[in-house]
Structure formats: C-alpha cells, structure tokens
C-alpha cells in the first residue's frame, strides 16, 4: 500500500482492493457463490470523492456495475443523487472508446449501488433510498406517466452485531466491522486516538481477524484510520455547528414571531380599552339624556314634545321615561 496518493485512501478501500476480497464481499451481500475472481474488473475514478477521502469502489462483474460506498457518518438522503452523478462518470469512462452517435445500440452494464454504513447514529439493518423520492410532485394530469428514471441505493448496516449473516460471509467485512468497534471501545475509555487505533490493530492480529493484513500494513492502517477518524469528527462538528446555527436561527425567528404576537396582542388590548372607553362615554351620554328627559317630563312636557326638542326617536324617549308597556 502506498500512502502517497492524490486522495486520502481508507482502510476499507485497502482491505477490499483486490479481486478476491471484492468477490467475497459481493457474494456476502448478494447471497451469490461466485468463485472466478477473473470476472472482476476494478474501475478507477480518482476524481470523484464523497467525503474528502477515497471511500468508494466501483467494479465490473460480468454485465453488472457494482459500486460500494463505505459510510461512517450520518446517511445522506441525497446519496441517490450523488450516485447518479457518479454513474454518469462511470459510463463516460466505459464508453470513451465508443460513439454514442452510432445507430447501433450500445449495451451498457446495469448498475448496483450498495452503501455499507458503520456510523454511530441509530440506523435500521437495511434501508432502500430512491432517486424518485427527490422528484418534485407532478401535476395531477401527469401522475399516470411513467417516464422518469429510478435509482435505488441499498444501505446495509455493518456495525458490530448488525446483519450478522451478511457480515459473517465475508472474512474481510467481519474483520473490518470488529476493528472499527474495537477502536470505538478504546476511544470511549478515554485513550488517545492513535493509541486506540494501535490497540485495535494489535487485537485484530491477536484474535485472528485478518492477522496477515494487519501485521503487514499496521503502520498504514494506523495512519489512514487516524486520519479518517479525525475527518469524521470534523464532519460531525460541522454538522453539529450547522444544526446549532439552524437552532439559533429558529430561536431568533421564534423570538421575532413572539415579539410580533406580543405587539399585536398589545394593539388589540389598546383597541379593546378604547372601545370600552367609547362604550362608557355612550353610557354616560345616555344617562345624561335620560336625566334631562325625566326633568322635562316632570316639568309637564309630553313625551312627543321631548322627542322633538331633544331630536330623539319617540320610542327612545318613552323608554327613558319608563312609559313603554
């Protein structure tokens, strides 16, 4: 293994960088029992990265393109979109010696996308992510059309204790899952990262988890996995900071809404107070008119005369004087 590469490699990629381990992994994940390693041809696309490190493997096996992605962080629901772009680049590589302008149909390998998840967030044993979930809703009159493309990504949880049947079928996958779990165990005990990774490598050798691989490449594994871990930590901090920023924005928005609501409530209270004052003023004016009407009536004026004099309806004057029956 060479550490001097254009892109940071990963322990996962190095462990599955040969036809034998890839065939074992393919058989484990698909339930196949292929034995001919020569049917595998690895496709190299060094300028496609998903997380700043080389964590993907693309290879041909017969008429099938298989793309593996090892994923340690939270599963990105945009993975089908990313893999669509990836697939286009793979087809460009495979078709560079063909003319797509020719009339004869060019046969292309069909794709299979598998993400191997070993992050720390809770996740199901297996999930299917679909490209069509990202499509905008079509108008009602077009919903019956079936003209869009679909791309499905199979996400498989390979953490310790998950999907045991699959993991146990591949010696390399079993060793990798156990190695990652050992690093996490030592990290949780407060060890420095490089010490945790070193102890995990030593444990793999002692316990028979790909001892030849870890013995021959211990230095590279320690360097690469330490770099990977730090990168994942940085990504987690980034995501947390993003979530914190979202929470702060949401908090500011809520405060603004609460302040606006408080202002509206205050304005409503003022309006209610003004209405109460107006009602009180009207009540006083009515009491004053009633008092005048009663004095005039006591002085001998008839209700009809009071009505004309005060410019009030006869019925209202009668009510003020208690003459209604």
N, C-alpha and C positions, 0 to 999 in steps of 0.2 A: 504494500500500500504506500502511496505517496501522499504526503501532507501538503506538498506544494502544488496546489491546483488553483485554477482561476476562481472556483467557487468552493465554499466550505462543504466538505462531504459530511456524511453522518455515519455513525456506527451501523445503523440499519442498512444503508446502501452498501457499505463494505461487506457486511455479513451476507448480503444477497447479491453479490456482484459476479457470481459465476453461474453457469448453466445448471449445475447440479442442485445448488440451494434454491434457485428460482423454480426449477421443476418440482422440488419437494414442496415449496410454498404454494405453487399453483395447484398441485394435487390436494394439498391440505384444505385450501379454500374452496375448491370446486368439487371435491369428492372424486376426482379423477384418479387414475392409476397408471399414468403415462410413465414410460421408462427410458425413452430415447431422448437423451439430452441434446442431440444434434438438431432437433426440430426448433430449438430456441435460438432466436437472433436478437440480441440486445440493440435497441435504438438509442442513440446518444443525441440529446438536445441540450447542450450545456448552457444555453442562454435562456432557459425557462426555469424560473425559480418561484416557489410559493411562499417561502419564509426566510429568505436570505441565506439558505443553505440548500445543498443538494439532497432532497429527501424523496425523490421520485424515481421510479424505474419503469421504463417502457420497453416492451419486447414483443416480438412476433413469435407465436407458437402455432404453426400451421396457417390457417386462414383467420386467425384471431389476433387482434392487438390487445395486449393486456397492459394496463397502466396501474401500478401500485403507488400509493402515496402513504408515507408514514407521517402521522399527525399527532403531536404531543399536546397541542393547545386546544382550546375550545373549538369545536367543529364549526366551520364557517358555512352558513346556509347558502352562500354564493358559490360553493365548490362546483356544482354542475356548470355554472357559467365559466368559471376558471378552466375547467376541464374541456369545455367546448373549444375554448381558445387553444388549449394545449393540443387537442385532437387535430385541429386545423393545421397546426405547425407540424405534427407528426405526418399527416397526409402530404403536406408540402414536401417533406423530406423524402417520403416514399415515392412521390410522383415526379421528382425533379428530372428524371430521365424519360418521362412520358409526356405526350402532348394531349392536354385535355381538350384541345380544339379538334382532335380527330373524331371522325364519325363513329368509329367502333367503340363500343362500351369498354371502359377500363374497369376491371374488377379491383376492389379495394378490400382489405381485411376489415372485418367488423370489430368494433371496439368493446372492451370490457373494462369498467372502472371500479377499482377497489381501494378504499381508504382504510388503513389499519390504524385504529385510534387507541392510543395509550396515554391519554391525558388524565388529569386528576379530577376533572369535573365528572359528576354522575352522568352516565350515558347508558342507553339500552345496549343489549348484546349485539343487535344488528338493526340498522335503520337504512331505508332507501330514500335518498334525496333525488328529486326530479327537477329537470330544467323547466318543465311546464309550470311548476309552482311559481316561477318568476314571471310568467307571461301576464300582461295586462288582461283584464276581463274583456272578452269580445262582446260587441253589440248582440242583443238577443237574436236578431235575424241571422247572425253569422256563427252562432254557437254550434250549429249542427255540422259545420265544415270540419273536416279532419285533415287539414293540410299542414299543420305545424310539425316541426321535428321534436323528438323527445330524446333525452339523455338521462340515464339513470345511474346513480352512483351508489354502490353498496358500501356502507360504512360498518366495519366489524370491530368490535371492542376486543382488544387483545391484552387487556390488563390481567394481572395475576388473578386466577380464579374465574375468569370470564371466557366463554366459548372454549371450554376445556377440550372438547372433542376435536375442534379445528386446530388449536394450539399444539396438542399432543401429536398431531400427524406430522408436524414439521419440527425436526430437531433444532433447526436454527431459530424458528419462531418461538419455540418453548424456551430456549436459552436466552433469547433477546428479552422476552417478557420477564423472565426471572431476574436477569441482570438489572433491568430498569427498576423492578420492585426492590431489589437489594440496595440500589443507590438511594431510593426514596426512604427506605428504612433507616439507613445510616444518617441521611440528611436530617430526618426527623429527630434523631438522637442528639443532634447538635454538632455533628462532625463538620469540619471544613469540607467544601465541595470536593476538592482534589483527593482528600483522604477518603471520602465516602465512595468515590468512583474507583479508587485504587483497591479498597477493601472489597468492593463488589466484583472487580476483576479477579482478585485472589480467590474469592468464594466460588466463582464460576469454575475456576481451574480445579479447586479442591473438591467440589461437589459433582464434577463431571458434566458441566454444561458447556459444551464445545471447548474443552480444555485446550486442544491444539490451536484453535483460532485465538483464544485469549492469551495463551502463552506466547504465540508467535507475534501478536500485534498489540501487546499490552500497552506500550507507550503511545501508539497511535490512537488506540481506543480511549485511553485516559484523556489525551489532549482533545480529541474530537468531541467526546461526550461532555467534557467540562465546558467546551465552547457552546455546544448545543444547549446545555442546561442554562448557561448564562443568557443565551439568546432567548430561550423560552421565558426566563424570569423577566427579561427586559420587555418582552411582548406582553406578559401578564401585567406588569406595572403600567405599560402603555394603555392596555385595555381598562385597567382599574382607574387610571387617571382620566381616561375618556368617559368612563361611567361616572366618576366623581364630577367631571365637568358637566356632564348631562344632568346629574343630580343638582348641581349648583344652578345651572340654567333653569331647571324645572322649579327649584326653590325660589329663584328670583321672579320667575313667571307667576308662580302661585302668590308670592307676596304682592306683586303688582295687581293681580286679579283681586286679592283680598282687599287691597287698598282702594281699588276702584269700586268694589262692592261696598266698602265702608263709606265711601263718598256718596254713592247712590243712596245708601240707607240714611245717611245724614241729610241729604237733599230731600228724601221722602219724609223724614221726620220734620224738617222745616216746613214743607208743604202742608203736612198734617197740622202742625202748630198754627200756621197761617189760616188754614181752613177752620180750625177750632176758634181762632180769634174772630174770624168773619161771622161764624155762627153765633158767637157770644154777642157780637155787635148787633146782629139782626135780632137776637132775642131781646136785647135792651131796647132797641128801637120799637119793637112790637109792644113791649111792656109800657113804654112811654106813650105810644099812640093809644093803647088801651086805657091808660090813666086819663089822657085828655078826653077821649070819647066818653068815659064814665062821668067826668066833671061836667061836660057839656050836657049830657043826658040828665044829670042831677039838676042842672040849671033850667031844665024844662024843654030842651030841644029834642025833637023827634029823631029816630034812627035815620030816616030818609034825609033829614036836614044835615045831620052829622056826616053822612056818607058824601053829600055834595060838598060840604065845607072842607072835609079832610081828603077829598078825592080818593076815597076808598070804596071798594065794592060793598053793596048793601049787606051781603051775606057775612063779610068780614066784620063789619060794624056790629051786626046782630050777634055774632059770636063773641066779640069783645064785651058786649053789654049783657051777655047771658040770656039773650032773647030767643035763641034757637030752641026748637022743640023736637 
